[in-house]
């Protein structure tokens, strides 16, 4: 008997029929003797409908009242799913955020969970109930309704799993797991059986939008085993854990994003404060910056050292960022500003590269063989990212997928630490 | 400066535009220095939409979860109206049932209010906020969401007015007050300036569906001055009070209902328990009984006294009730069962008739003059009801309206008890 937290997103509960199907799925776990906590989002489209009503007011939304409004979406789902479960012969009980209670700070619209008292849920679980909890919402210490922001239901599920000491937190989505790369680009892309939290964070932030980053961080922090799997197809999905127990590849996956733009300030006098002088105005205008690089330009014709400063933004922010940058560059006495929109970023992600020094070399060799020019390079302990022209994106991803044999199942680790009882 | 509780029903808040108009109306009271508590229903159609989702489950609804579902309707309205008020420059704050808190018993779907702690509302009012409260809902002692049943928003408003000691409870509807009778039947029907709680109860239960009966009972019990008025037309509406201070008519109004059916058991042996034996099976089949009459039939040919037992039901229940009654009548040894569907009930209502003994005589004279046969008569201290054939309904109502001069403004009462300061 295991204690499992399951989370179903908006598209999984988009219609009453789908809610009925999920009830059958949950019944399977109960019949197996598991205790189940279900976290649900609003029915697909409902949050947009509610937002639309607020938009009709044509006034600036009031954060406190928007939370009162939007939190009704999940409340509708918990009641319908609880009724569907009861109809399927499964004893069930719904919980809003305040009924759990899930206590958050008072940052309405983007609140953070501060504490969860698991006693009410535990008591219902001990009574044999499936507990159906509204995701995305909490209650402040002043008894006000809060929401965790869009996608916050993943975080709710992980936080509940941590508070209850659950055996596994299952995130049901419309994909059947995390892949080595986008299957639409590389036909040989393979579902990963396992991936570490660190790798998942790099994959998620790089565009493989399966899970909310905050939820993965939270799960990693509290050591909650997280599994991504498909709502309506059977299959084991992908398990996200602290240590990869099953397979040990060098590279776990290849993430990529298009629509990036690169901006470079050439020949900036290298003195303290220039990064802030250049990026400050960008941030103040709510433009998000991705990669940041700084190189000494080695201009020997000058009395003092000059540097080149480069960063990337989304293509939609390119013109605005360039204009701001040209002003700052002039004030700083920089030589020039150059830019290039429509570029792409490709990242190799894998904890295995920690112990494999030649990963970068193999990567650059592959790109050289394909005549792909690398515009920027940035690395972390478990990731190498490069920026290239968008037209080479698919070519690069496929070549790298081949080079690191990501289409092949990795060998199983024959660990003596794994007791054979776990195989059953 | 007065403390006013206002209630707006589903059609008054049916669209975002209407919510904006109500915000302007409330602003008028605030600008006048009044403190305002607003109680709102779900947006028109929303409760039916939510009910429809539950119906799609094709399972018996679970009362506890239906309350979780339906209570979201009012929660949407309080958030939208609070935002609309803030946009109109009026400081406002929303309250769900549990946030007030409005504590109810745990009869889900038809809960009764047990207590209201007014401190949170009072504190917000003292801060200068308009408080916007979700009608129709409460919270049980176990922190479960309850609903007071359809139309319960009127009761919420009256209960809040009582708990806060409000100066007036205003119920906004799509009519501009309580009329002497239905204006569609009698063109001279006149809006009443005042009516007593007792009269209003008789009027409401007899088909003048302006207010929920429970709300009127509640207001009468706690002496809360209640005013019925129109949401989108200006005007003073009708004030419902303990004592009629302004006018003293003999008759306040004429209520009527169609679609009644009369059932009579003839010649029942008159012994204890026959009423229960006849009505028990009717009630068990959820058939609502209206008037009940029993007359000794005076059948002198028998050894023991016989009685005739008559009651009315809605026409839709006529066949089912007749079938049940025929079985019971046979068991009791009654002589026969007769029935008549498609009859109508007309009631004169007025506290003034207490001191005017000849009201009944005048009523029957009018009906006799019009050749209308009276099938049943039933009286209370402030009401005389008769049952007649439906085809005579309009004729009877118009003739009675004329006879009691209901189209004329009653004379003002020149009471020495009314201090002249009240006139200002």
Boltz contact constraints between the chains, C-beta under 6 A:
constraints:
  - contact:
      token1: [A, 16]
      token2: [B, 53]
      max_distance: 6.0
  - contact:
      token1: [A, 16]
      token2: [B, 56]
      max_distance: 6.0
  - contact:
      token1: [A, 53]
      token2: [B, 16]
      max_distance: 6.0
  - contact:
      token1: [A, 56]
      token2: [B, 16]
      max_distance: 6.0
  - contact:
      token1: [A, 57]
      token2: [B, 83]
      max_distance: 6.0
  - contact:
      token1: [A, 57]
      token2: [B, 84]
      max_distance: 6.0
  - contact:
      token1: [A, 59]
      token2: [B, 87]
      max_distance: 6.0
  - contact:
      token1: [A, 62]
      token2: [B, 83]
      max_distance: 6.0
  - contact:
      token1: [A, 62]
      token2: [B, 86]
      max_distance: 6.0
  - contact:
      token1: [A, 65]
      token2: [B, 79]
      max_distance: 6.0
  - contact:
      token1: [A, 65]
      token2: [B, 82]
      max_distance: 6.0
  - contact:
      token1: [A, 65]
      token2: [B, 83]
      max_distance: 6.0
  - contact:
      token1: [A, 65]
      token2: [B, 94]
      max_distance: 6.0
  - contact:
      token1: [A, 68]
      token2: [B, 79]
      max_distance: 6.0
  - contact:
      token1: [A, 68]
      token2: [B, 94]
      max_distance: 6.0
  - contact:
      token1: [A, 69]
      token2: [B, 79]
      max_distance: 6.0
  - contact:
      token1: [A, 72]
      token2: [B, 72]
      max_distance: 6.0
  - contact:
      token1: [A, 72]
      token2: [B, 75]
      max_distance: 6.0
  - contact:
      token1: [A, 72]
      token2: [B, 76]
      max_distance: 6.0
  - contact:
      token1: [A, 75]
      token2: [B, 72]
      max_distance: 6.0
  - contact:
      token1: [A, 76]
      token2: [B, 72]
      max_distance: 6.0
  - contact:
      token1: [A, 79]
      token2: [B, 65]
      max_distance: 6.0
  - contact:
      token1: [A, 79]
      token2: [B, 68]
      max_distance: 6.0
  - contact:
      token1: [A, 79]
      token2: [B, 69]
      max_distance: 6.0
  - contact:
      token1: [A, 82]
      token2: [B, 65]
      max_distance: 6.0
  - contact:
      token1: [A, 83]
      token2: [B, 57]
      max_distance: 6.0
  - contact:
      token1: [A, 83]
      token2: [B, 62]
      max_distance: 6.0
  - contact:
      token1: [A, 83]
      token2: [B, 65]
      max_distance: 6.0
  - contact:
      token1: [A, 84]
      token2: [B, 57]
      max_distance: 6.0
  - contact:
      token1: [A, 86]
      token2: [B, 62]
      max_distance: 6.0
  - contact:
      token1: [A, 87]
      token2: [B, 59]
      max_distance: 6.0
  - contact:
      token1: [A, 94]
      token2: [B, 65]
      max_distance: 6.0
  - contact:
      token1: [A, 94]
      token2: [B, 68]
      max_distance: 6.0
  - contact:
      token1: [A, 99]
      token2: [B, 143]
      max_distance: 6.0
  - contact:
      token1: [A, 143]
      token2: [B, 99]
      max_distance: 6.0
